Amino acid sequence: MKKPTFKISRREKIYLVIGGVALLIGGGIYPALRAATAFRQGQLESLQDEIALLEDLNAVVANARAIQQENEMLRDELRGAGELLFPPMENRIMMQSKMTKLLNEMGPDLDLEVSAGRSTIGDSTTQMNLSVRGRGRYPELLKFLHRLETSRPLILVDSMSLNAPRPKKPNNSKTSTSGNSKKAPEKTKDPSMQFRLSIQIHMQAGEEGGA
């Protein structure tokens, strides 16, 4: 018995060859091409980032002289502002005691009470907020405020409140023995007023030694 034979035409052979090539491309060459394309894209993006960084560095180098001059100007201004700053704070309690003594020297007749105030920036080794309460006559209060404004180092007044006393009502219960005689009005002294200040002081940079 003869074995069956399969004859393949020339066109079918061509189709088989094309199919094999397509399988080869799809199975191995195409993924490799995609990986190579992705690698080239990544390298291109890295190169663009390096070019942008180099341009920024070139701009900094080009402006180096201007930046240096600006730093020198800032240093000169800081040297001139040294007299406006208090010495570095070594201890917060001791610094508050020193400020209490200084403020009482500025307003010896005002019965000042100094306490820690609220800070808007949190704890800081170069800034201290204080609350000052007192009581005194208007001329004494003006002198105290003038001394604060002209003090060196600088003391900044954030806010101020003033409570003037209410005028006393005349006492009509006492009448003179003579209906026609009137008592001359007595001269009154300047009334004593209560006030409250929120002040702020700035110190030179330094390490704080304790609480």
Secondary structure, DSSP 8 states (H G I E B T S, - for coil): ---------HHHHHHHHHHHHHHHIIIIIHHHHHHHHHHHHHHHHHHHHHHHHHHHHHHHHHTHHHHHHHHHHHHHHHHHGGGGSB---SBHHHHHHHHHHHHHHH-TTS--EEEE---SS-S-SSEEEEEEEEEEEHHHHHHHHHHHHT-SS-EEEEEEEEE---------S---SSSS-----------EEEEEEEEEEEB-S----B-
